[in-house]
Amino acid sequence: MDLQDQLRHLFPEHVVSDTNLSEEIEELADESIQKEPLCCHYEKRKGKPVTRITGFIGSDEMAKSMAKEIKVKWSVGGTFKEGEMLFQGDFRQQIMAFLKQKGFQVKRVGG
């Protein structure tokens, strides 16, 4: 009995979805739903640098998935709340390159 069979036995009512959120993010960028570019802001909060991404159009789950992917890729703390992705530190260049690679238009704002 492999792990999948054990999980089906423990959670018989669970339905496994075949769609992956990162694939949905790429589809969103390709479909040009994102008419306005994402804005990459740099600011200081309580004396510490923060990178803020605003202007994402899509579901909150997709934005959270993208924020998680960025946090894991650069081992940085961050969150998604109130329609903004916040990351600790000045990661504008890396995040902008990552978003452009995903197919989004990105505009640098501030400092």
C-alpha positions as CSV (number, residue, x, y, z in Angstrom):
1,M,0.0,0.0,0.0
2,D,1.6,3.2,-1.1
3,L,1.1,6.7,0.3
4,Q,-1.6,7.7,-2.2
5,D,-3.7,4.6,-1.2
6,Q,-3.2,5.3,2.5
7,L,-4.4,8.9,2.0
8,R,-7.4,7.7,0.0
9,H,-8.2,5.3,2.9
10,L,-7.9,8.1,5.5
11,F,-9.7,10.8,3.5
12,P,-12.2,9.0,1.2
13,E,-14.2,12.2,0.5
14,H,-11.2,14.2,-0.6
15,V,-11.0,15.0,-4.3
16,V,-7.6,15.5,-5.8
17,S,-7.5,18.4,-8.3
18,D,-5.3,18.1,-11.3
19,T,-4.7,21.8,-11.7
20,N,-1.6,23.4,-10.3
21,L,-1.7,27.0,-9.0
22,S,1.6,27.9,-10.6
23,E,0.3,26.8,-14.0
24,E,-2.8,29.0,-13.4
25,I,-0.5,32.0,-12.7
26,E,1.3,31.4,-16.0
27,E,-2.0,31.2,-17.8
28,L,-3.2,34.4,-16.2
29,A,-0.1,36.2,-17.5
30,D,-0.5,34.7,-20.9
31,E,-4.2,35.6,-21.2
32,S,-3.4,39.3,-20.7
33,I,-6.0,39.8,-18.0
34,Q,-3.4,41.8,-16.3
35,K,-3.7,45.0,-18.3
36,E,-1.9,47.3,-15.8
37,P,1.6,46.4,-14.9
38,L,2.4,45.2,-11.4
39,C,4.0,47.9,-9.3
40,C,7.2,47.0,-7.4
41,H,7.6,49.5,-4.5
42,Y,10.5,49.9,-2.1
43,E,9.9,51.5,1.3
44,K,11.1,51.4,4.8
45,R,8.8,50.4,7.7
46,K,10.1,51.0,11.2
47,G,13.6,51.5,9.7
48,K,13.6,48.2,7.8
49,P,13.4,47.7,4.0
50,V,10.3,46.2,2.5
51,T,9.5,45.3,-1.1
52,R,5.8,45.6,-1.9
53,I,4.0,44.3,-5.0
54,T,0.7,45.8,-5.9
55,G,-1.8,45.7,-8.8
56,F,-2.2,41.9,-9.1
57,I,-5.5,41.0,-10.8
58,G,-6.7,37.4,-10.0
59,S,-7.8,35.3,-7.2
60,D,-6.3,35.6,-3.7
61,E,-5.2,32.0,-3.8
62,M,-3.1,32.6,-7.0
63,A,-1.5,35.6,-5.4
64,K,-0.7,33.7,-2.2
65,S,0.8,30.9,-4.3
66,M,3.0,33.3,-6.2
67,A,4.0,35.0,-2.9
68,K,4.9,31.7,-1.5
69,E,7.0,30.8,-4.5
70,I,8.9,34.0,-4.2
71,K,9.5,33.5,-0.5
72,V,10.8,30.0,-1.0
73,K,13.0,30.9,-3.9
74,W,14.9,33.7,-2.0
75,S,14.4,32.4,1.5
76,V,12.7,35.7,2.6
77,G,9.9,36.4,4.9
78,G,6.7,37.9,3.5
79,T,2.9,37.8,3.3
80,F,-0.1,38.5,1.1
81,K,-2.8,40.7,2.6
82,E,-5.2,43.4,1.5
83,G,-4.3,42.9,-2.1
84,E,-0.5,43.4,-1.6
85,M,2.4,41.1,-1.5
86,L,5.0,42.2,1.1
87,F,8.5,40.9,1.4
88,Q,11.1,41.7,4.0
89,G,14.2,43.3,2.5
90,D,15.1,44.9,-0.8
91,F,14.5,42.2,-3.4
92,R,13.1,44.5,-6.2
93,Q,15.6,43.3,-8.9
94,Q,15.1,39.6,-8.2
95,I,11.3,39.8,-7.9
96,M,10.9,42.0,-11.0
97,A,13.1,39.5,-13.0
98,F,11.0,36.6,-11.7
99,L,7.7,38.3,-12.6
100,K,8.9,39.2,-16.1
101,Q,10.0,35.6,-16.6
102,K,6.4,34.5,-15.6
103,G,5.1,36.9,-18.3
104,F,3.9,39.8,-16.2
105,Q,4.6,43.5,-16.9
106,V,6.4,45.1,-14.0
107,K,6.9,48.8,-13.2
108,R,9.5,49.9,-10.6
109,V,8.2,52.6,-8.2
110,G,10.1,54.5,-5.6
111,G,13.8,54.6,-4.5
